[in-house]
């Protein structure tokens, strides 16, 4: 038992010596890096420190991949609409709006430049009523 304790103490002592030596090297490098060069003593920017001094001590980049956390997009399906009869209640999942290509919608929105264009685009909708409903 005593021999094992002596071996462990020797190992801890050697590890401590290695860590002390590494710390002394780092401190000496830091001291050397912080000493201003002859021409830099009066510089307003202060001493010029080499970036090599911090190599291995500072993380400069990091990448975090979250792709596995993003749920797959669920495809949307639209049922074809029939005649526009709004007197009956819609069943859940029924859509009265037909699918429209994105490019067509964007082209239509490019033409809207004034409030009058909005009224034309709204058709039979009461724009003022919607504005007050949204404001409320």
Secondary structure, DSSP 8 states (H G I E B T S, - for coil): -HHHHHHHHHHHHHHHHHHHHHHHHHHHHHHHHHS--GGGTT-TT-----GGGGTTTS--------GGGS------------S--TTS---TT---S----HHHHHHHHHT--SHHHHHHHHTTS-HHHHHHHHH-
